[in-house]
């Protein structure tokens, strides 16, 4: 990189699902969902600079090995095709968000790439154009173009901005699993009893509009039962969090990450639980709720 070359830096934040209800299977074999997604302070970092070709360097060996199948490169190619340009870019990706964890790291990286490269290449794609590209990349990607708090419906393509919760913290615990086709297996494990009509989600939204911190009684995830069968030993992880002093433990996305919420006034308690879990060797993070 030559001196003075323009460099664009974008943070790609993780998300948690404050509420995730699965409405039912669609005719296209996807599922309709209704969910409140929330950005948190845990993030990856992407940098973009001009280059003759399109390339990605990543500090995570697994992602680096993906090559052209990486979502960031897919996002770059789709943006070029939609814009009718042949510009290149040198992209670096520093990973902090655990992969395949229910935190949307790959989708967030893709959305950050769409934003960062649009700026680097001097593009001004319309909202509908960006949404169309985002849906080709993954069901969570449209949310990451919106946020920080939103109602997400359909396959993920309908994103409606919502008031963010009052300031607070999310304690994240992400156990390590090597599970192929995780999301497909979770959906395949669902039964009719795991599905609902969106009532809890809309109760949660009413509370957010009223300025309330999300109560545990409205933090719901339709994958909770199925995840216990797909991820062996997941209940032991939940129990370990509770022993460390954690409370109101909930699944994010299709798992296996668990989260607990703490108000701003409970920060010290959240930090104590975080320290205990880290001391036990668990992959734990304490992240602010993005507002």
GILINKA-V847091 format. One record per residue. RES is the residue in one letter. OMEGA is omega in whole degrees, 0 to 359 (* if undefined). Layout:
res=RES omega=OMEGA
res=RES omega=OMEGA
//
This chain:
res=X omega=182
res=X omega=179
res=X omega=176
res=X omega=179
res=X omega=182
res=X omega=177
res=X omega=178
res=X omega=181
res=X omega=178
res=X omega=173
res=X omega=178
res=X omega=187
res=X omega=172
res=X omega=175
res=X omega=165
res=X omega=174
res=X omega=177
res=X omega=176
res=X omega=179
res=X omega=177
res=X omega=179
res=X omega=187
res=X omega=180
res=X omega=180
res=X omega=179
res=X omega=178
res=X omega=179
res=X omega=178
res=X omega=167
res=X omega=178
res=X omega=170
res=X omega=177
res=X omega=164
res=X omega=190
res=X omega=168
res=X omega=179
res=X omega=185
res=X omega=175
res=X omega=177
res=X omega=190
res=X omega=176
res=X omega=186
res=X omega=166
res=X omega=178
res=X omega=177
res=X omega=174
res=X omega=183
res=X omega=173
res=X omega=183
res=X omega=178
res=X omega=180
res=X omega=180
res=X omega=180
res=X omega=182
res=X omega=181
res=X omega=172
res=X omega=184
res=X omega=181
res=X omega=177
res=X omega=187
res=X omega=182
res=X omega=179
res=X omega=179
res=X omega=181
res=X omega=180
res=X omega=179
res=X omega=187
res=X omega=180
res=X omega=179
res=X omega=184
res=X omega=179
res=X omega=178
res=X omega=176
res=X omega=179
res=X omega=181
res=X omega=181
res=X omega=179
res=X omega=178
res=X omega=177
res=X omega=182
res=X omega=182
res=X omega=183
res=X omega=179
res=X omega=180
res=X omega=179
res=X omega=183
res=X omega=176
res=X omega=177
res=X omega=171
res=X omega=186
res=X omega=171
res=X omega=182
res=X omega=176
res=X omega=186
res=X omega=169
res=X omega=181
res=X omega=177
res=X omega=182
res=X omega=178
res=X omega=189
res=X omega=184
res=X omega=182
res=X omega=174
res=X omega=185
res=X omega=181
res=X omega=179
res=X omega=178
res=X omega=176
res=X omega=181
res=X omega=179
res=X omega=178
res=X omega=178
res=X omega=178
res=X omega=180
res=X omega=184
res=X omega=181
res=X omega=175
res=X omega=179
res=X omega=181
res=X omega=185
res=X omega=178
res=X omega=181
res=X omega=175
res=X omega=181
res=X omega=178
res=X omega=181
res=X omega=181
res=X omega=178
res=X omega=179
res=X omega=180
res=X omega=180
res=X omega=177
res=X omega=183
res=X omega=182
res=X omega=175
res=X omega=183
res=X omega=181
res=X omega=187
res=X omega=181
res=X omega=188
res=X omega=179
res=X omega=179
res=X omega=185
res=X omega=171
res=X omega=179
res=X omega=178
res=X omega=5
res=X omega=178
res=X omega=183
res=X omega=167
res=X omega=181
res=X omega=185
res=X omega=182
res=X omega=173
res=X omega=186
res=X omega=186
res=X omega=180
res=X omega=185
res=X omega=181
res=X omega=181
res=X omega=179
res=X omega=174
res=X omega=178
res=X omega=176
res=X omega=169
res=X omega=182
res=X omega=180
res=X omega=186
res=X omega=173
res=X omega=172
res=X omega=184
res=X omega=174
res=X omega=188
res=X omega=179
res=X omega=183
res=X omega=174
res=X omega=174
res=X omega=188
res=X omega=180
res=X omega=177
res=X omega=186
res=X omega=186
res=X omega=179
res=X omega=181
res=X omega=178
res=X omega=180
res=X omega=180
res=X omega=182
res=X omega=182
res=X omega=171
res=X omega=180
res=X omega=181
res=X omega=178
res=X omega=185
res=X omega=184
res=X omega=189
res=X omega=178
res=X omega=184
res=X omega=182
res=X omega=179
res=X omega=183
res=X omega=171
res=X omega=178
res=X omega=179
res=X omega=178
res=X omega=178
res=X omega=178
res=X omega=179
res=X omega=179
res=X omega=178
res=X omega=183
res=X omega=171
res=X omega=186
res=X omega=178
res=X omega=181
res=X omega=183
res=X omega=181
res=X omega=174
res=X omega=191
res=X omega=178
res=X omega=182
res=X omega=179
res=X omega=188
res=X omega=182
res=X omega=182
res=X omega=182
res=X omega=179
res=X omega=178
res=X omega=183
res=X omega=181
res=X omega=182
res=X omega=177
res=X omega=183
res=X omega=179
res=X omega=178
res=X omega=177
res=X omega=178
res=X omega=181
res=X omega=179
res=X omega=178
res=X omega=180
res=X omega=179
res=X omega=181
res=X omega=180
res=X omega=178
res=X omega=181
res=X omega=175
res=X omega=186
res=X omega=184
res=X omega=178
res=X omega=174
res=X omega=178
res=X omega=178
res=X omega=175
res=X omega=7
res=X omega=183
res=X omega=171
res=X omega=173
res=X omega=170
res=X omega=180
res=X omega=177
res=X omega=176
res=X omega=178
res=X omega=181
res=X omega=182
res=X omega=184
res=X omega=183
res=X omega=177
res=X omega=179
res=X omega=181
res=X omega=179
res=X omega=179
res=X omega=178
res=X omega=181
res=X omega=179
res=X omega=182
res=X omega=177
res=X omega=179
res=X omega=177
res=X omega=177
res=X omega=181
res=X omega=179
res=X omega=186
res=X omega=180
res=X omega=172
res=X omega=188
res=X omega=177
res=X omega=171
res=X omega=181
res=X omega=183
res=X omega=*
//
